[in-house]
Amino acid sequence: MRKRRFLWCVAPILAAALALTSCSADSTSDGAKTVGPVKVSDGGLKGDPIVIGSICSCTGPAAGSVGRSSDVLQAWASWVNDRGGINGHPVKLITYDDQQNPTTALAVAKKLVEEDKVVAIVGQTSLVSSSWQSYVDSKGIPVIGGQPVDAPFITDPNFFASGTTLPVLMLGEVAQAKKAGAKKLGVYYCAEIPVCEQLPQMVKPMAEQAGLGFASEKVAIAAPNYIAPCLAFKEKGVDAVFPGVSVEAISRIAASCAQQGYKPIQAPTGVSLQKAWATDPNFEGSIFAGSNALYTDESIPAIKDFNDALAEYIPGLRDGADFSSPLLWPWAGGQLFLAAAKAAGLSPSSTSADVIKGLRALRDETLGGLAPPLTFPEGKPAFPMCYFTGNTKGGAFHSDNGGKPTCIDDATAAALMKALAPS
């Protein structure tokens, strides 16, 4: 029962943590949307392509953070093709926008498998993946990377995470607060989604295990101000806060608390870092744990490749307000597929089973420093036991540990696996 409660909260909390905006898309005859406007280069490569697909929630409530994710994945495909393709073959990418609608999501998953004949779904940022999870499982189509905090990456061996999954990421957030000298961790959680109430239940045991006090406050995203919850945390002695609310609300809460003379350590999750936070004085000194390397840290060669590709294929994206850490997810998924393809020697005649063999062959694969060590055991989901950390200082985000991940010890890993085991 404990595992079931935990898993039910994953996707809704992720959805609540993302902002709202829009995504470019063109409707097809069945209501599905193919996503543009970035055109994939074939690199001048001839012959049949290796065909992969992806699904994003590029329009809908989460578009503010993942609305450009399909563009990023298309940039990845161009980047690969312009550098010789996959084992000399061009990669063909087909992406659809599910509009965060479960019915549409299942329809486009079927289209990818039955009409487009993809060998894998790569770099997905669908926030309704549970609607198509069992379908792609039944067809033997692997789901490779994308949003690593999606629930199926914790439970489904057919989902291959390209970054740290939610349980270890949350441990990382708590550890960061402890390392920063916090004595009591406070969690804000959204009032609009009832299942968000489970967030404190998930974080409290982790905080207590780390020797931190704990408090929680429910907040409404549309509230005119957050004076009451700010003062409540101040009175309770909370000196570090983890916000389980929308990105826009995170900024407003921090501002509201500052107006009351209350400035706790901000500990937003690294998977929702927004560009504007780097220069917001209310986030100066904030800390975070991330699923992948810091998306702005070009001292890491794999991150420099990511940023260089965006500059080449999507000029202006990095300077825009919608450039945020979730846009690294589809790129990481693409890089994981590329590693598996090389390991398996994929060609246009290869099957999904061949892709899976390539994934199983990887051992402590870091994608050039982009990801924590990744290994995919047979018949069960992988649990990367490392996470990345960073801070905000001087108007910029900074990696800790020279951009290398922090790994949890064997005892902590064993306790976590026990907690996640079916009861």
PAKEZA-175826 format. One record per residue (C-alpha): x, y, z. Coordinates in steps of 0.5 Angstrom, whole numbers, padded with zeros to 4 digits, always signed. Last residue first. Example, Ala and Ser with C-alpha at 12.3 -4.5 7.8 and 13.67 -1.06 7.14 Angstrom:
// residues 2
+0027-0002+0014+0025-0009+0016
END
This chain:
// residues 423
+0007-0009+0001+0011-0008-0005+0018-0006-0005+0019+0002-0005+0021+0003+0002+0026-0003+0002+0029+0000-0004+0030+0006+0000+0033+0003+0006+0038-0001+0001+0040+0005-0002+0041+0009+0004+0045+0003+0007+0049+0003+0000+0051+0010+0000+0048+0015-0004+0051+0018-0010+0053+0025-0011+0054+0027-0019+0059+0031-0022+0059+0038-0024+0065+0040-0021+0062+0038-0014+0057+0043-0014+0054+0046-0021+0053+0054-0021+0046+0057-0023+0047+0065-0024+0046+0072-0022+0051+0072-0016+0049+0065-0013+0044+0060-0015+0046+0053-0012+0048+0046-0015+0047+0038-0014+0046+0032-0019+0044+0026-0017+0046+0019-0016+0043+0012-0014+0040+0011-0021+0034+0006-0020+0033+0002-0026+0026-0002-0027+0026-0010-0027+0026-0015-0032+0034-0015-0034+0038-0010-0030+0039-0003-0034+0045+0001-0032+0046+0008-0032+0051+0012-0028+0048+0019-0027+0047+0023-0033+0050+0029-0038+0057+0027-0036+0059+0024-0043+0052+0020-0043+0054+0017-0036+0053+0010-0038+0054+0006-0031+0054-0001-0036+0050-0001-0042+0049-0008-0045+0042-0008-0043+0040-0002-0047+0043-0005-0053+0039-0011-0052+0033-0006-0051+0034-0003-0058+0035-0010-0061+0028-0012-0058+0025-0006-0062+0028-0009-0068+0033-0007-0073+0032-0007-0080+0034+0001-0081+0041-0001-0077+0043-0001-0070+0050-0004-0068+0047-0006-0061+0052-0001-0057+0052+0004-0062+0044+0004-0062+0044+0004-0054+0049+0010-0054+0044+0014-0059+0038+0012-0055+0041+0015-0049+0043+0021-0052+0036+0022-0055+0033+0021-0048+0038+0026-0045+0036+0031-0051+0029+0030-0049+0030+0032-0042+0034+0038-0042+0028+0042-0044+0026+0041-0037+0032+0045-0034+0029+0052-0037+0029+0056-0043+0021+0059-0044+0023+0066-0042+0028+0066-0049+0035+0067-0049+0036+0060-0050+0031+0059-0055+0034+0065-0060+0037+0060-0065+0034+0053-0065+0038+0049-0070+0045+0052-0068+0044+0055-0062+0040+0049-0059+0046+0045-0062+0051+0049-0058+0047+0048-0052+0047+0041-0052+0054+0040-0054+0056+0044-0048+0052+0040-0044+0056+0034-0046+0062+0037-0045+0061+0039-0038+0064+0046-0037+0058+0048-0041+0054+0049-0034+0047+0051-0036+0043+0045-0036+0046+0043-0030+0047+0035-0030+0041+0031-0030+0036+0029-0025+0037+0035-0021+0038+0037-0013+0037+0044-0011+0040+0050-0007+0038+0057-0007+0043+0062-0005+0040+0068-0008+0033+0066-0010+0029+0072-0007+0034+0076-0011+0031+0074-0018+0037+0073-0023+0038+0066-0023+0031+0065-0022+0029+0068-0029+0032+0062-0032+0027+0057-0029+0029+0051-0025+0024+0045-0025+0028+0039-0025+0033+0042-0020+0027+0042-0015+0026+0048-0011+0030+0049-0005+0030+0056-0002+0033+0058+0004+0029+0062+0008+0028+0069+0007+0022+0072+0012+0022+0079+0012+0015+0079+0011+0016+0082+0004+0021+0076+0003+0015+0071+0004+0011+0074-0001+0017+0074-0006+0018+0067-0005+0011+0065-0005+0010+0069-0012+0016+0066-0015+0014+0059-0013+0007+0060-0015+0009+0061-0022+0013+0055-0022+0007+0051-0020+0007+0048-0013+0011+0043-0009+0016+0048-0006+0021+0046-0002+0023+0051+0004+0029+0052+0008+0029+0055+0015+0023+0053+0018+0022+0056+0025+0015+0054+0026+0013+0062+0027+0017+0063+0020+0013+0057+0017+0006+0060+0019+0008+0067+0017+0010+0065+0010+0003+0061+0010-0001+0067+0012+0003+0072+0008+0002+0068+0001-0002+0073-0003-0008+0074-0008-0008+0066-0008-0009+0063-0015-0004+0057-0013-0007+0055-0007-0003+0053-0001-0003+0048+0004+0003+0048+0009+0008+0043+0011+0013+0042+0017+0019+0038+0019+0025+0038+0023+0031+0035+0020+0035+0029+0023+0036+0026+0016+0032+0021+0017+0027+0026+0020+0027+0029+0013+0026+0023+0009+0020+0021+0013+0017+0028+0012+0018+0028+0004+0013+0023+0002+0008+0024+0007+0009+0032+0006+0007+0030-0002+0001+0026-0001-0003+0032+0000-0002+0033-0008-0007+0028-0009-0012+0033-0008-0010+0037-0014-0012+0045-0013-0009+0046-0006-0002+0045-0008+0004+0043-0003+0009+0048+0001+0014+0044+0004+0018+0046+0010+0025+0043+0012+0027+0045+0019+0035+0045+0022+0038+0048+0015+0045+0048+0015+0046+0048+0007+0048+0040+0008+0042+0039+0011+0038+0042+0006+0042+0039+0000+0040+0032+0003+0033+0033+0003+0033+0035-0004+0038+0029-0006+0033+0024-0002+0027+0027-0007+0032+0026-0013+0033+0019-0010+0025+0017-0010+0024+0021-0016+0028+0018-0022+0035+0020-0023+0036+0021-0031+0036+0018-0038+0030+0013-0035+0029+0007-0039+0021+0005-0039+0020-0002-0041+0022-0004-0034+0016-0001-0031+0015+0001-0024+0020+0007-0022+0020+0010-0030+0013+0009-0030+0012+0015-0025+0015+0020-0029+0021+0024-0025+0026+0022-0031+0022+0026-0036+0025+0024-0043+0029+0017-0043+0027+0011-0047+0021+0008-0048+0022+0001-0051+0016-0002-0056+0015-0009-0054+0008-0008-0057+0004-0010-0050+0009-0005-0046+0007+0000-0051-0001-0001-0050+0001-0001-0042+0004+0006-0042-0001+0009-0046-0006+0012-0041+0000+0012-0036+0004+0017-0040-0001+0023-0039+0005+0028-0037+0008+0027-0044+0015+0029-0044+0018+0023-0048+0025+0023-0050+0025+0017-0054+0019+0012-0056+0023+0006-0060+0023+0002-0066+0018+0006-0069+0013+0003-0075+0010+0010-0077+0003+0007-0077+0002+0002-0072+0007+0004-0067+0007+0011-0068+0000+0012-0069-0002+0007-0063+0002+0012-0059-0002+0018-0062-0009+0015-0060-0006+0013-0053-0004+0021-0052-0011+0023-0055-0015+0020-0050-0010+0022-0044-0010+0029-0046-0004+0033-0044-0004+0036-0051-0002+0029-0054+0003+0033-0058+0006+0028-0063+0013+0027-0066+0016+0023-0071+0024+0023-0072+0028+0020-0077+0035+0018-0076+0040+0017-0082+0044+0011-0082+0052+0011-0082+0052+0008-0075+0047+0013-0073+0048+0019-0076+0054+0022-0079+0055+0028-0075+0050+0032-0079+0045+0026-0077+0046+0027-0070+0045+0034-0069+0039+0034-0074+0036+0029-0069+0038+0033-0063+0035+0039-0066+0028+0035-0067+0029+0033-0060+0029+0040-0058+0023+0042-0062+0019+0037-0059+0021+0040-0052+0019+0047-0053+0012+0046-0049+0016+0043-0044+0016+0048-0038+0011+0053-0040+0007+0048-0044+0005+0044-0037-0002+0046-0037-0004+0044-0044+0000+0044-0051+0007+0041-0051+0005+0035-0047+0010+0031-0051+0010+0024-0055+0016+0022-0059+0018+0017-0064+0024+0013-0067+0025+0011-0074+0032+0009-0077+0033+0011-0084+0033+0008-0090+0038+0010-0095+0042+0016-0096+0045+0021-0091+0046+0029-0093+0045+0031-0086+0038+0029-0086+0036+0035-0082+0030+0035-0078+0026+0041-0079+0024+0046-0073+0017+0048-0073+0014+0044-0071+0010+0038-0067+0005+0033-0070-0002+0034-0067-0007+0029-0066-0014+0031-0068-0015+0025-0073-0014+0029-0079-0008+0032-0077-0007+0039-0073-0001+0043-0073+0003+0045-0067+0007+0051-0064+0007+0051-0056+0004+0055-0051+0005+0057-0044+0003+0055-0037+0008+0053-0031+0010+0046-0029+0011+0044-0021+0003+0042-0021+0004+0037-0027+0010+0034-0023+0006+0033-0017+0000+0030-0021+0005+0025-0024+0009+0023-0018+0003+0022-0013+0000+0016-0015+0007+0013-0014+0008+0014-0007+0001+0012-0005+0002+0005-0009+0009+0004-0005+0006+0005+0002+0000+0000+0000
END
